[in-house]
Amino acid sequence: MLTKQRIRLTALLVVGLMGCNRSSQNQPHDHPHEEAGLESLAYTLYSPHAEVFVEFKPLVVGTESRFATHVTVLGESFKALSEGTVTVSLLVGERGLRKSANVPSQPGIYRLALSPVAAGTGRVVFDIKTPAFTDQLVIENVPVYSDEKTAMAAQQPESSVGSPEITYLKEQAWQVEFANEPLRPQPFGEVIRTTGRVQPAPTDEAVVSATFDGIVQLNGPALVAGRAVRAGDRLVTLTSRSLPDGNLDARLIQARTELNRAKAEYDRAQELNKSGLIAGNDFERIRASYESARTALSALSGSYGPGGKTLTAPVSGYVRELFVKSGQFVAAGQPLVSLTRNRKLVVRADVPPQYAPLLPRIQSATLRTIADNRRYELAELGGRVLSYGRSTEAETAFTSLLLEVNNVGGLVPGTLVDVWLKTPPQGAALTVPESALIEEQGQFYVYVQTGGESFQKRLVQLGTRDGIRAQLLSGVASGERVVTKGGYQIRLSSLSGTLPAHGHEH
């Protein structure tokens, strides 16, 4: 009985213009009934649209090789291909074999088989046709052996060098939110992390104030904070009838009396002017007195009726705050109701003084709501840097920076948010999304996908974090694929020590 051996191959493959990575590795699945002999090869190929993970025995002339082809559609979350045709071709010299499957045997898994007819070095080509995309992925330099003895002699023992690998099957990954991405140097700038408070935008607010001393009456019990109003809606009524001083009703009576007197004098002056019996300057003085009395009455009586003067909403929006109660005395100019259009918000970020030199260079930001941990990019909110302080504030010893954003519904005025203020990128760095980080006892780890179903847990040292991505200073290398979604599920699977049943071909 020959001792069982494992074969591990790693290769890089460029597909079309975009290219794709490929690697082959032994999958450490436990198959207690597997006989000693040729061990399966495994390759993982990537294109812009798909990942193909395939397992098959070394190719031997005259022997059927079964290809367990796992096709994953890439995207925000990686999912099994459930609709489409997959064709495998073996090209050795001028000879070629093809086999297609129009439907998967189960979602994501296409079972194909070929029987090589000529020894040599060939290419294994996978053509994928789906309603959404067409793709081709190629494994170059695949040996085809003349007999099994030659293939056995070519097998290499598995190397134990490197970190231990964790097996996480496609059948597991397809059932959860899972994704990975290749590490590539990306532009990255300086970041200031701080906190901020969401406030209504000053240009988005309007305040209704008392126009004279009086008693305020709210227009109905529904006038409360948060109520929607339209421009022109009645908000409050002011009356001064019960006041001993500054009584508007008495002033109106006096103004009407004065207007009646001035009008009568003006009417007589007009008759005298027609007959030339009044001097021109006397006539102009009487007419000016009449116009003044009419203007005074108009100013007092505008929107003032038997019940008092009604104040209306100057803009459409929402009631932000009520400053008074029904029956309360107010003085002229006193704020009564504040309104907000609720279209714009301002985030006031408090910046420690040591970062003040960076404030002129801040161009973007990330916000995270403390209550529900939602994250927003400044560009996503249609936001901009509004202004920043040129000196520290005496009360807080901080410098403030103001961000204006559109109100998309997730930010509530008055709440606190975490803020990452970002300068333009100045250099390149290896970064991963925050979702890729696994924290354990104060240390951070990521999972690196070394093959279709094999992963390594790597301890990493973090550099700058901007709320969306984190810089990795050590533990990983450019080109490796890091799990960005589903890391915790891999961790739980590795702790359980169990694997689900599956039907991979060996």
Steps between C-alpha positions, in 0.01 A plus 500: 500500500649831396522773758239773438653817358363848444574727206502876540545725200484878488486697179398841372280537195400811304157476330443747216576858599408464865680174574427252772693336779519128529634279769479131563515339835406180671170528681536335841155338494476177695412209270546183712414264215730660238749251365867578460587619151488814300408800710267769371627830372316821583515830311338833583453743211367855503356727235319833543169315520561159650712270711550142383624247752555160335623165629609210279744210499825535301418444134592156364452380143204265471372572851191709564572807712204653680503878554308623805462859385379755757393828340449807719358827372697795638335812637421670828439150629632187325224257398475166323429509128153352465428567132736463207710264288852392594728331247837342575749449218836320496739612228819299444681598183250482214262275688214627707218360714189682620225427747213730600237511775196723450385485860688442825455174687439724798526879521856601416636149424536371142616140457695442181728219374764456230712203385837621362616336177854637472782559748681832524450844650168663436253769600176453693247765398173584677239692300211646699185634335229655718216749439717763671850439362727281284843405629800278429757382754808298411742271682827497311767228490293209626689169459325200342675175594531192280411268788418503871847381604655807340242724668571339840872559458438868433309554824676702768451460874302775668712771655427590862678837480289806585194575708245221549209519259131511584246329276180689427293343225325677217173351623557692825611827340203507263256494792633815671613852416843421360749690284872550456720743315862504381741723688628779280682820599238777507524877551462585868528830687519630855199457728373683808261294711271695730134542598237740378144611554228520236328839480243660271657714231465873582386574143233234535329658802247778549378660823156657551521785752245724673437826313366681808446449871207270562351169615575200276249232405612186312288408200375162618650223714672345195769766492779286644863429413525289186172611346514565126391848392462678168588859426203716602361258763378677814724436798414739787274795574607809697259725682554794732138571589542407866822694549477834688797639304581456136141389422493449125121521485509846658781605268295381203203707610727801541659439160161472328386823668815675390458369144136620488606847622790517252279382212232759574761777508654368178158492325436869594851594386437335161187717447686816601790405272267478202388858566853621567405604854782308676872542481690221331724419797200479736329257262808275483530499881135391538541227238818369670317488834222294340744251339685458830177425689398243235838327515492486878156336503605250232807397701296447815207322340693263267378140577331645808136416543249485779693214664846653465788480253574165335862404430554251218779265392745682268629170350389141455665248729465369853455653842837466667426661836226691683629773730166605655173365636144618446415792728862606544592870480766576240687815412550634152785315329482194727538165311180294499554205261803371309452315171739289299481395138684182604690487172847582626690410816827617649740268682717688744822303556724585797865478396785485755738796461797285390313423175421865420768517225319223310161674495560702180571172317189310608301399191283208603368322806332187628219517755381218724182526704565383854146372553481252210861490369404611147777655293474779245751646259493879459466463122213254549315770697569766238700677767784752514734661747317816604763672714748445781613704799820699495545479877404276790185565696547610859231266636625179338861568386400341166481643150174439318456387141156518340374254237181570309310191379166415347249356743459142376296391800765311697646801679293662774569855622636499852664156484870420533700335220852368457688698236806416291632809323716417199763687302565428130701179441874554513635147462402138441421246767357149535151544642196287573141586590431524873273196458808284428647553849448242774588622848608258771626623836618830359677348199375510143491216249388450142428182305699455180349271237787283377278283278138437413421343838813564703577798722769622736446712809754783504594732784528852355629832621270790424602844386262784419124434501254733328171349611455301178840339441799413716866504404687170551866541591594133538365145477389508136651559158384673184301268274360281779123477524359609836153403617295820531168342597447175687816497712311428821322205335839354402620548857194323642537216250867453593409489870227241446735262319219360282432518128169455321457208263570583135540328169841607370650270242835337589 
